[in-house]
Amino acid sequence: MPAENNTPAPLAKGPLDIVIFGGAGDLAFRKLIPALFNAHLHNRLDTDTRIIGVGRQDWDRTAYLAFLDEKAKPFVAKSLADAPQGDAQWTGFLERLDFASVDVTNPQAYQSLVTLSKTASLRVFYLATAPNLFTQICANLTQVGLVDAHARVVLEKPLGHDLASAKAINDEVAKYFSERQIYRIDHYLGKETVQNLMVLRFGNAILEPLWRGPSIRSVQITVAETVGVGSRAGFYDQTGAMRDMVQNHLLQLLCIVAMEPPISLDPDDVRDEKLKVLRSLRPMTALDIKRDTVRGQYQSGTIDGKPEPGYLSEDNVPKNSRTETFVSLKANINNARWANVPFYLRTGKRMQARRSEIIIEFDDLPFSIFSGAANSQPNRLVISLQPEESIQLQMMAKEPGSGMNLRPVNLNLDLQSAFSERRAEAYERLLIDVTKGRLTHFMRRDELEAAWVWVEPILNEWAASGEAPKNYHAGTWGPAASSALMARANLTWHEES
Ligand code: BG6
């Protein structure tokens, strides 16, 4: 990367404006405003930091605040209940907010934003809109003089639909912002346990010698959700699980598991190592894709005793949709550390449980004096990201009593009870990083593009095959073919073992 990327963006002293395009959108009221409220509640925002929502709505400030009262406040109910004088805190937070009614495609319309933001010395522009608006927004902001050397832009995913569109967006945004001013957000990189994974790997001497093949036999990364597409069918049906989850969140998790130790925590040192992993992913041939990938779509089923409709019966989903709501696949990394260690990635909507976890399965003993003893299992390191955060190492222990029977027992790193500190949500942590100019947990352009280089042939092959996704019932762990994918290597998904 050019040298300028290694230099943090200059820190401006003085008032900061956080400008949210898509200020009345789903992401803003579910995640961004609640995250900023929590930052406010815990004194992580300077007193002169303001938040300006931008939207097409013909609203004034009062109307926007009323909207946030109705739509965003429920998402901070717990913080409000826990905080002394919670309601007063919410009112105090709203003091920071304003609204600019802007048709983002019309350069003249930005004048209201210019007026609102004229006193700021640092501006963060959060683009929580459809990506096809990113270019126009950046161009118009520049034209009206709101983009200077201090300004930062946050780009929400999905960044493109394929490699060419991702490159086109990156090229356009680069006309107005230098790479060090661009924060490509993947909120998984803001999760506490994901950041802790770096400490687990690089802060503990005992793991490093074992963290490779053949000591490690396989890696599983699962991000399972119980929710369906909800109100996002318009977006989701054009996107699918591969673009929505695998291309970004799951590949980022894979990078952190697989990367070499970076020489420091500087943004480019970390991102250089992640990039090497993405470039080492073995490209899949048509045969690999047929054999080693499974795409699924949920049918009706039951989750926690509640009947759920199938994907094709969800609002706004075309009745003949072939969009995948589930993916599992086997990836291989062509480098010395990971040659011959399969990485199994899996994600899906309407699965049996909400669970995000990484399972590191160690190799069998080369020779066991306990052969024949019941229940001998390989050691597994189970890193749970959600709903609970925990790290457990499954060890074998002797069952009490006569005989030498073995039983797996967990060595448990209980992070919840070890730390009493508040754990901020991913968006809060990442938004604060943006205001402080910390780029480590954001994706660099070349990382994003390398992820598309690997994913795109799979999407193309699926489209070319003309095959429909395999069905699975809501409330299960995906199509039977997903279990078969593991079984062929004599492995099982974590919940099946
Ligand atoms: C988003 C996807 O990036 O991540 C959603 O667009 C998905 O489809 C969400 O539901 C999952 O995030 P989390 O933090 O709830 O696991």
Residues whose N, C-alpha, C, O or C-beta is under 5 A from the ligand:
A	BS01	BG6	D244
